[in-house]
């Protein structure tokens, strides 16, 4: 299974032995790989949360004004700048705010 590594502001996809496969994107503060390993949720420096394929191509922007985002099963938990958390589907639609 592949893993995500933050190298400065770059998001890198690596093998479980550490070899680099590709750089997914730059200007990021955090990234998280889903359990299957085919999708990456990336939080950018400007606060945008992007859903990307493991090839690096962008699928969609989920939300903005965020500090972090992680997969929770097939859903995404987004921590917003105001401290609130949002549970969102992969398509970006809001399920609930916590």
C-alpha positions in Angstrom: 0.0 0.0 0.0 1.2 3.5 -0.8 1.7 6.3 1.7 1.5 10.1 1.7 4.5 12.1 2.8 4.7 15.8 3.4 8.0 17.1 2.1 8.0 20.8 3.1 4.9 22.1 1.3 4.9 19.2 -1.3 2.6 16.2 -1.1 4.4 13.1 -2.2 3.0 9.6 -2.9 5.5 6.9 -1.9 5.7 3.2 -1.8 5.6 1.5 1.6 9.4 1.1 1.3 9.9 4.9 0.8 10.5 5.2 -2.9 8.8 8.2 -4.4 6.2 7.5 -7.0 5.1 11.1 -7.8 4.5 14.5 -6.4 0.7 15.0 -6.0 0.7 18.8 -5.4 2.6 21.7 -3.8 1.6 24.6 -1.5 -0.1 22.2 1.0 -0.2 22.1 4.8 -1.7 18.5 5.1 -2.8 15.5 3.1 -4.5 12.2 3.8 -4.9 9.1 1.8 -8.2 7.1 1.9 -8.3 3.5 3.0 -8.4 2.1 -0.5 -5.4 4.3 -1.5 -6.9 5.9 -4.6 -8.0 9.3 -3.3 -6.0 12.0 -1.5 -7.6 14.9 0.4 -5.3 17.9 0.5 -5.5 21.1 2.6 -3.8 23.9 0.8 -2.0 26.9 2.3 -4.8 29.2 1.2 -7.3 27.1 3.1 -8.9 25.2 0.2 -9.6 21.5 0.6 -9.1 19.5 -2.6 -10.0 16.0 -3.5 -7.4 14.4 -5.8 -6.7 11.1 -7.5 -3.6 9.2 -6.6 -2.3 10.3 -10.0 -2.4 13.9 -8.8 -5.2 15.1 -10.9 -7.8 17.3 -9.1 -11.3 15.9 -8.9 -13.0 18.8 -7.1 -12.6 21.5 -4.4 -14.5 20.4 -1.3 -14.5 23.7 0.7 -12.4 26.7 1.7 -11.3 28.4 5.0 -10.0 25.1 6.4 -7.0 24.2 8.5 -7.1 20.4 8.1 -9.0 17.6 6.4 -8.9 13.8 6.9 -10.8 10.8 5.6 -13.3 9.2 8.0 -14.3 6.1 6.1 -15.7 7.4 2.8 -16.5 10.8 4.3 -14.2 13.7 4.9 -13.8 15.6 8.2 -12.8 19.2 7.7 -11.5 21.5 10.5 -12.4 25.1 9.7 -10.5 28.2 10.6 -13.2 29.1 13.2 -12.6 25.9 15.0 -15.8 24.1 13.9 -15.7 20.7 12.2 -17.7 19.7 9.1 -18.5 16.2 8.0 -18.7 16.1 4.2 -19.3 13.5 1.5 -16.6 12.8 -1.1 -18.7 14.9 -3.5 -18.3 17.9 -1.2 -21.9 18.1 0.1 -22.2 19.0 3.8 -23.6 16.3 6.1 -23.4 18.1 9.4 -21.4 20.8 11.3 -20.0 19.9 14.8 
